Amino acid sequence: MPMKIVILEDNEERRDAMQACLADRFDQYELRFFEEPAVMTEYLRGNLPETILVSLDHDLDLRPGKTDGKWRDPGTGRDVADFLALQEPTCPVVIHTSNCAAAVGMEQVLREAGWRTHGVAPCDDLEWIPTVWFRTVRHAIVASAQPKRVGKRAM
């Protein structure tokens, strides 16, 4: 099974920019985007062992209902963070949200459960994606592939 990068992002322009960045350097990995936390969580239930990175937005837009057209709240990135906190840590998590208070809460619940987290604050429309977000993603993936050191020897 191919290794996966899994991203919660409901904005199409952001998804396109993220996909363009990752296609250039990480095309060997399967890239999966989700717009709803429940769907992403269900996917991760069966694919977390093959996931090398998770990136989470917090605030998600309301979505039209499939049958009645009424707007519904899909949830937040915290829903996925809470799910991950109950799982064995397997990969780094990048939290990309402008909601600072929510980012702190997501980071706290994940770190307390042993997950490695990295934070990115969106800015300048989409300019943060190929710069700050991509550098953070690249660093997180590379750092997680390095052997852990104990004293002077690698494990």
Backbone as CSV, one residue per row, in Angstrom:
resi,resn,N_x,N_y,N_z,CA_x,CA_y,CA_z,C_x,C_y,C_z
1,MET,0.836,-1.196,0.000,0.000,0.000,0.000,0.874,1.250,0.000
2,PRO,0.504,2.232,-0.793,1.295,3.463,-0.794,1.109,4.245,0.509
3,MET,2.150,4.931,0.910,2.078,5.807,2.081,1.211,7.009,1.707
4,LYS,0.577,7.613,2.734,-0.424,8.641,2.483,-0.153,9.932,3.246
5,ILE,-0.515,11.036,2.640,-0.591,12.344,3.289,-2.076,12.684,3.307
6,VAL,-2.597,12.958,4.507,-4.037,13.130,4.685,-4.305,14.537,5.220
7,ILE,-5.177,15.283,4.530,-5.380,16.699,4.838,-6.868,17.015,4.989
8,LEU,-7.196,17.715,6.073,-8.543,18.252,6.270,-8.518,19.713,5.856
9,GLU,-9.160,20.011,4.741,-9.210,21.381,4.212,-10.439,21.505,3.336
10,ASP,-11.318,22.438,3.661,-12.566,22.566,2.899,-12.517,23.633,1.812
11,ASN,-11.456,24.410,1.729,-11.349,25.464,0.737,-10.668,24.927,-0.526
12,GLU,-11.367,24.988,-1.640,-10.858,24.416,-2.885,-9.555,25.069,-3.352
13,GLU,-9.444,26.388,-3.237,-8.210,27.058,-3.657,-7.025,26.619,-2.800
14,ARG,-7.243,26.469,-1.508,-6.169,25.981,-0.630,-5.785,24.554,-0.990
15,ARG,-6.783,23.704,-1.234,-6.494,22.315,-1.615,-5.660,22.275,-2.892
16,ASP,-6.043,23.083,-3.879,-5.298,23.112,-5.142,-3.854,23.543,-4.918
17,ALA,-3.652,24.575,-4.094,-2.294,25.060,-3.812,-1.481,24.009,-3.055
18,MET,-2.111,23.351,-2.099,-1.417,22.303,-1.335,-1.042,21.140,-2.246
19,GLN,-1.974,20.746,-3.100,-1.710,19.640,-4.009,-0.557,19.982,-4.955
20,ALA,-0.514,21.203,-5.452,0.571,21.609,-6.351,1.924,21.538,-5.645
21,CYS,1.985,21.973,-4.407,3.243,21.928,-3.645,3.688,20.487,-3.426
22,LEU,2.765,19.650,-3.017,3.103,18.272,-2.687,3.414,17.446,-3.930
23,ALA,2.773,17.736,-5.038,3.025,16.996,-6.277,4.448,17.200,-6.758
24,ASP,5.013,18.358,-6.484,6.363,18.668,-6.935,7.424,17.877,-6.173
25,ARG,7.239,17.666,-4.889,8.268,17.017,-4.061,7.887,15.665,-3.478
26,PHE,6.605,15.418,-3.312,6.157,14.200,-2.636,5.161,13.408,-3.480
27,ASP,5.429,13.333,-4.780,4.503,12.645,-5.676,4.478,11.136,-5.468
28,GLN,5.428,10.599,-4.710,5.441,9.162,-4.444,4.393,8.751,-3.401
29,TYR,3.790,9.741,-2.736,2.791,9.450,-1.709,1.382,9.714,-2.238
30,GLU,0.448,8.935,-1.738,-0.958,9.158,-2.066,-1.439,10.362,-1.259
31,LEU,-2.082,11.285,-1.910,-2.578,12.500,-1.271,-4.092,12.414,-1.161
32,ARG,-4.622,12.550,0.065,-6.057,12.467,0.305,-6.530,13.724,1.012
33,PHE,-7.507,14.401,0.422,-8.119,15.580,1.018,-9.504,15.225,1.525
34,PHE,-9.878,15.855,2.630,-11.215,15.676,3.193,-11.771,17.039,3.562
35,GLU,-13.080,17.185,3.375,-13.767,18.423,3.722,-14.559,18.282,5.006
36,GLU,-14.715,17.044,5.489,-15.514,16.804,6.686,-14.762,15.904,7.654
37,PRO,-14.710,16.288,8.924,-13.987,15.503,9.923,-14.476,14.058,10.052
38,ALA,-15.773,13.828,10.001,-16.290,12.466,10.172,-15.809,11.545,9.054
39,VAL,-15.783,12.050,7.839,-15.330,11.250,6.696,-13.830,10.985,6.817
40,MET,-13.078,11.998,7.234,-11.635,11.827,7.410,-11.341,10.825,8.520
41,THR,-12.052,10.933,9.616,-11.851,10.014,10.736,-12.125,8.574,10.301
42,GLU,-13.181,8.369,9.560,-13.492,7.017,9.079,-12.375,6.498,8.183
43,TYR,-11.848,7.353,7.329,-10.733,6.960,6.465,-9.507,6.591,7.297
44,LEU,-9.201,7.413,8.300,-8.023,7.158,9.131,-8.145,5.867,9.938
45,ARG,-9.352,5.472,10.279,-9.540,4.201,11.010,-8.867,3.034,10.279
46,GLY,-8.935,3.044,8.975,-8.349,1.953,8.202,-7.022,2.263,7.560
47,ASN,-6.590,3.524,7.610,-5.379,3.911,6.870,-4.324,4.629,7.700
48,LEU,-4.527,4.769,8.982,-3.559,5.491,9.810,-2.165,4.857,9.787
49,PRO,-2.037,3.528,9.787,-0.681,2.952,9.764,0.132,3.321,8.522
50,GLU,-0.536,3.626,7.408,0.167,3.993,6.175,0.243,5.505,5.979
51,THR,-0.189,6.268,6.969,-0.212,7.724,6.853,1.089,8.301,7.404
52,ILE,1.771,9.116,6.585,3.044,9.696,7.024,2.882,11.120,7.542
53,LEU,1.718,11.755,7.282,1.471,13.110,7.754,-0.022,13.383,7.719
54,VAL,-0.492,14.077,8.750,-1.862,14.578,8.793,-1.766,16.092,8.904
55,SER,-2.565,16.820,8.140,-2.634,18.270,8.253,-4.096,18.647,8.488
56,LEU,-4.326,19.455,9.531,-5.695,19.760,9.952,-5.987,21.252,9.977
57,ASP,-7.053,21.634,9.310,-7.643,22.951,9.483,-8.612,22.816,10.648
58,HIS,-8.979,23.918,11.277,-9.955,23.834,12.365,-11.332,24.270,11.899
59,ASP,-11.454,25.511,11.483,-12.760,26.075,11.129,-13.159,25.638,9.723
60,LEU,-14.310,24.994,9.627,-14.814,24.513,8.344,-16.142,25.188,8.055
61,ASP,-16.374,25.469,6.780,-17.605,26.151,6.381,-18.819,25.232,6.518
62,LEU,-19.964,25.864,6.744,-21.220,25.120,6.733,-21.404,24.485,5.364
63,ARG,-22.094,23.353,5.325,-22.283,22.627,4.070,-23.775,22.412,3.838
64,PRO,-24.194,22.463,2.569,-25.617,22.199,2.297,-25.938,20.723,2.525
65,GLY,-27.104,20.468,3.096,-27.547,19.096,3.310,-27.811,18.395,1.985
66,LYS,-27.616,17.107,1.953,-27.778,16.345,0.703,-29.228,16.199,0.284
67,THR,-30.143,16.139,1.238,-31.539,15.892,0.878,-32.423,17.124,1.011
68,ASP,-32.203,17.899,2.071,-33.105,19.034,2.306,-32.508,20.388,1.930
69,GLY,-31.218,20.444,1.614,-30.585,21.695,1.227,-30.313,22.645,2.385
70,LYS,-30.712,22.271,3.598,-30.445,23.129,4.755,-28.971,23.053,5.103
71,TRP,-28.457,24.175,5.579,-27.045,24.235,5.944,-26.800,23.425,7.212
72,ARG,-25.678,22.713,7.221,-25.314,21.934,8.396,-23.841,22.159,8.736
73,ASP,-23.534,21.977,9.993,-22.171,22.145,10.492,-21.447,20.815,10.374
74,PRO,-20.352,20.758,9.599,-19.648,19.488,9.427,-18.776,19.118,10.624
75,GLY,-18.543,20.057,11.527,-17.628,19.841,12.649,-16.368,20.659,12.451
76,THR,-15.321,20.296,13.168,-14.060,21.043,13.110,-12.883,20.079,13.087
77,GLY,-11.728,20.642,12.871,-10.502,19.855,12.939,-10.263,19.270,14.320
78,ARG,-10.842,19.864,15.344,-10.699,19.323,16.701,-11.320,17.930,16.790
79,ASP,-12.364,17.675,16.001,-12.965,16.342,15.989,-11.939,15.293,15.561
80,VAL,-11.137,15.607,14.562,-10.102,14.676,14.098,-8.979,14.593,15.132
81,ALA,-8.597,15.731,15.710,-7.555,15.723,16.740,-7.976,14.850,17.921
82,ASP,-9.227,14.946,18.342,-9.716,14.119,19.449,-9.666,12.636,19.080
83,PHE,-10.018,12.307,17.843,-9.912,10.914,17.383,-8.453,10.457,17.421
84,LEU,-7.555,11.266,16.864,-6.142,10.888,16.829,-5.572,10.705,18.236
85,ALA,-6.023,11.538,19.164,-5.512,11.458,20.541,-5.827,10.106,21.183
86,LEU,-6.788,9.383,20.659,-7.131,8.062,21.184,-6.389,6.935,20.462
87,GLN,-5.583,7.300,19.460,-4.835,6.320,18.668,-3.358,6.363,19.053
88,GLU,-2.663,5.297,18.728,-1.210,5.267,18.901,-0.586,6.272,17.923
89,PRO,0.274,7.177,18.393,0.899,8.150,17.479,1.708,7.444,16.391
90,THR,1.480,7.854,15.160,2.160,7.211,14.035,2.880,8.185,13.113
91,CYS,2.496,9.453,13.133,3.050,10.404,12.178,2.902,11.820,12.732
92,PRO,3.599,12.776,12.144,3.417,14.160,12.587,2.073,14.725,12.133
93,VAL,1.598,15.724,12.888,0.353,16.417,12.570,0.660,17.897,12.428
94,VAL,0.300,18.472,11.285,0.424,19.908,11.057,-0.954,20.515,11.270
95,ILE,-1.017,21.519,12.126,-2.273,22.224,12.381,-2.193,23.554,11.641
96,HIS,-3.035,23.720,10.622,-3.007,24.946,9.818,-4.350,25.671,9.979
97,THR,-4.392,26.595,10.905,-5.624,27.341,11.150,-5.296,28.741,11.637
98,SER,-6.161,29.687,11.318,-5.998,31.057,11.817,-6.702,31.228,13.160
99,ASN,-7.399,30.197,13.625,-8.071,30.227,14.916,-7.058,29.820,15.984
100,CYS,-6.381,30.808,16.556,-5.273,30.549,17.492,-5.711,29.758,18.715
101,ALA,-6.839,30.104,19.297,-7.304,29.392,20.491,-7.582,27.930,20.164
102,ALA,-8.206,27.672,19.030,-8.490,26.292,18.625,-7.203,25.537,18.337
103,ALA,-6.237,26.195,17.717,-4.950,25.552,17.426,-4.270,25.105,18.710
104,VAL,-4.298,25.949,19.722,-3.677,25.597,21.007,-4.364,24.367,21.605
105,GLY,-5.676,24.328,21.562,-6.409,23.180,22.093,-6.115,21.902,21.337
106,MET,-6.062,21.993,20.008,-5.761,20.818,19.191,-4.349,20.320,19.477
107,GLU,-3.419,21.260,19.536,-2.027,20.890,19.814,-1.903,20.240,21.190
108,GLN,-2.581,20.779,22.171,-2.489,20.257,23.524,-3.019,18.825,23.611
109,VAL,-4.192,18.570,23.048,-4.771,17.230,23.128,-3.891,16.208,22.389
110,LEU,-3.303,16.612,21.280,-2.445,15.709,20.528,-1.113,15.472,21.239
111,ARG,-0.494,16.512,21.729,0.798,16.351,22.419,0.667,15.534,23.696
112,GLU,-0.424,15.745,24.418,-0.639,14.954,25.632,-0.762,13.467,25.306
113,ALA,-1.192,13.153,24.101,-1.328,11.763,23.670,-0.059,11.252,22.982
114,GLY,0.980,12.091,22.902,2.258,11.661,22.343,2.482,11.963,20.871
115,TRP,1.584,12.690,20.239,1.739,13.039,18.820,2.689,14.220,18.661
116,ARG,3.474,14.217,17.586,4.331,15.363,17.246,3.477,16.343,16.433
117,THR,3.449,17.589,16.865,2.627,18.581,16.174,3.475,19.755,15.698
118,HIS,2.967,20.409,14.682,3.578,21.603,14.109,2.440,22.558,13.778
119,GLY,2.621,23.826,14.057,1.575,24.803,13.792,1.927,25.750,12.665
120,VAL,0.910,26.099,11.884,1.062,27.070,10.793,-0.137,28.005,10.843
121,ALA,0.131,29.302,10.824,-0.938,30.295,10.803,-1.089,30.840,9.382
122,PRO,-2.220,30.575,8.733,-2.432,31.096,7.378,-2.372,32.624,7.340
123,CYS,-1.802,33.145,6.245,-1.715,34.595,6.055,-1.512,34.887,4.567
124,ASP,-1.718,36.123,4.190,-1.465,36.557,2.809,-2.175,35.682,1.772
125,ASP,-3.489,35.543,1.927,-4.307,34.770,0.993,-3.769,33.346,0.894
126,LEU,-3.175,32.953,-0.227,-2.644,31.603,-0.384,-1.122,31.547,-0.309
127,GLU,-0.478,32.680,-0.113,0.988,32.732,-0.132,1.643,31.895,0.963
128,TRP,0.960,31.652,2.054,1.512,30.866,3.155,1.656,29.392,2.792
129,ILE,0.918,28.915,1.804,0.935,27.488,1.485,2.273,27.053,0.869
130,PRO,2.759,27.686,-0.202,4.042,27.229,-0.754,5.252,27.652,0.093
131,THR,5.039,28.507,1.044,6.160,28.946,1.882,6.096,28.264,3.247
132,VAL,5.378,28.827,4.171,5.360,28.347,5.548,4.778,26.937,5.676
133,TRP,3.614,26.694,5.106,2.987,25.377,5.253,3.838,24.287,4.613
134,PHE,4.286,24.502,3.380,5.050,23.464,2.702,6.372,23.187,3.408
135,ARG,7.068,24.232,3.853,8.315,24.022,4.607,8.061,23.213,5.871
136,THR,6.956,23.520,6.549,6.610,22.794,7.773,6.303,21.336,7.469
137,VAL,5.531,21.083,6.433,5.202,19.718,6.023,6.474,18.954,5.663
138,ARG,7.303,19.557,4.858,8.556,18.898,4.440,9.430,18.573,5.648
139,HIS,9.593,19.534,6.553,10.391,19.312,7.757,9.796,18.180,8.605
140,ALA,8.490,18.179,8.773,7.836,17.159,9.600,8.029,15.765,9.010
141,ILE,7.900,15.632,7.706,8.060,14.327,7.059,9.507,13.864,7.166
142,VAL,10.440,14.742,6.868,11.855,14.373,6.917,12.277,14.042,8.351
143,ALA,11.862,14.851,9.311,12.237,14.617,10.706,11.664,13.302,11.224
144,SER,10.463,12.948,10.792,9.867,11.704,11.282,10.529,10.483,10.665
145,ALA,11.231,10.655,9.546,11.916,9.539,8.899,13.301,9.295,9.491
146,GLN,13.806,10.245,10.270,15.128,10.110,10.878,15.067,9.147,12.055
147,PRO,16.087,8.311,12.236,16.092,7.434,13.409,16.182,8.260,14.685
148,LYS,15.506,7.791,15.725,15.572,8.467,17.016,16.924,8.170,17.650
149,ARG,17.504,9.165,18.268,18.817,8.992,18.885,18.674,8.840,20.393
150,VAL,19.430,7.899,20.910,19.525,7.712,22.341,20.998,7.830,22.667
151,GLY,21.339,8.852,23.423,22.757,9.094,23.674,23.445,9.430,22.364
152,LYS,24.490,8.670,22.010,25.220,8.913,20.771,24.874,7.932,19.669
153,ARG,24.013,6.962,19.952,23.698,5.936,18.948,22.267,6.087,18.450
154,ALA,22.076,5.777,17.186,20.710,5.779,16.631,20.031,4.476,16.998
155,MET,18.723,4.549,17.191,17.953,3.335,17.497,17.531,2.655,16.214
